[in-house]
Amino acid sequence: MKLCLKSLIVAGALFQALSFLFVALLNVILPPYGGAWLTVLTSLYLGYHPETGPVSFIIGTSYALISGAVAAAIFGWLYNNFVERF
């Protein structure tokens, strides 16, 4: 059974974007929460700096949305190719 790539891409993108936004907002409310993970993402997502405020959250969430879509697309493509062969 093959996966529907469109559905997988939308689900992966939304999951990663909402996860990022949740951790970023919790980091503002409870400062040590997710600090190490957000530090790693600061080096990956250009323009995202947790201390700069709401505009940075939008930038980071946009990057997370795109990276989640790309990761889901690659996963779905690989899965569908392996399902056909095995």
Legacy VTK file of the C-alpha trace (Angstrom):
# vtk DataFile Version 3.0
C-alpha trace
ASCII
DATASET POLYDATA
POINTS 86 float
0.000 0.000 0.000
1.438 3.352 -1.065
1.273 6.562 0.927
-0.491 9.647 -0.382
2.387 12.124 -0.722
0.212 15.250 -0.559
-1.366 14.215 2.730
1.963 13.157 4.191
3.625 16.444 3.203
0.840 18.528 4.746
0.833 16.444 7.933
4.635 16.542 8.285
4.808 20.271 7.652
2.060 21.091 10.137
3.432 18.737 12.770
6.921 20.217 12.644
5.698 23.824 12.482
3.289 23.403 15.405
5.917 21.534 17.432
8.422 24.312 16.858
5.909 27.032 17.726
4.827 25.184 20.881
8.395 24.788 22.151
9.330 28.365 21.202
6.340 29.807 23.056
6.956 27.604 26.090
10.549 28.824 26.085
9.259 32.387 26.408
6.911 31.441 29.259
9.283 28.989 31.017
12.766 30.145 29.887
14.851 27.004 30.319
12.325 24.811 28.471
13.657 23.633 25.108
16.644 25.946 25.224
19.163 23.438 23.880
16.887 22.416 20.999
16.191 26.053 20.101
19.929 26.784 20.172
20.475 24.040 17.586
17.650 25.428 15.457
19.152 28.918 15.709
22.169 27.596 13.831
19.980 25.856 11.212
17.227 28.441 10.657
18.789 31.671 9.425
17.028 34.693 10.880
15.604 32.856 13.885
16.804 34.193 17.226
14.572 33.422 20.226
15.362 36.683 21.976
14.181 38.968 19.150
10.452 38.426 19.659
7.358 37.605 17.604
8.870 38.235 14.165
11.484 35.612 14.936
8.740 33.109 15.835
7.147 33.644 12.428
10.506 33.156 10.696
11.272 30.017 12.699
7.805 28.569 12.179
8.097 29.204 8.436
11.428 27.379 8.326
9.942 24.510 10.358
6.969 24.325 7.992
9.250 24.076 4.966
11.680 21.607 6.542
8.796 19.425 7.747
7.333 19.354 4.238
10.690 18.452 2.692
11.375 15.728 5.265
7.897 14.237 4.777
8.272 14.344 0.995
11.604 12.532 1.133
10.243 9.962 3.579
7.117 9.367 1.480
9.092 9.046 -1.727
11.502 6.558 -0.160
8.667 4.565 1.404
6.700 4.364 -1.834
9.796 3.264 -3.758
10.575 0.511 -1.256
6.973 -0.698 -1.137
7.016 -1.208 -4.901
10.218 -3.269 -4.759
9.539 -5.487 -1.760
LINES 1 87
86 0 1 2 3 4 5 6 7 8 9 10 11 12 13 14 15 16 17 18 19 20 21 22 23 24 25 26 27 28 29 30 31 32 33 34 35 36 37 38 39 40 41 42 43 44 45 46 47 48 49 50 51 52 53 54 55 56 57 58 59 60 61 62 63 64 65 66 67 68 69 70 71 72 73 74 75 76 77 78 79 80 81 82 83 84 85
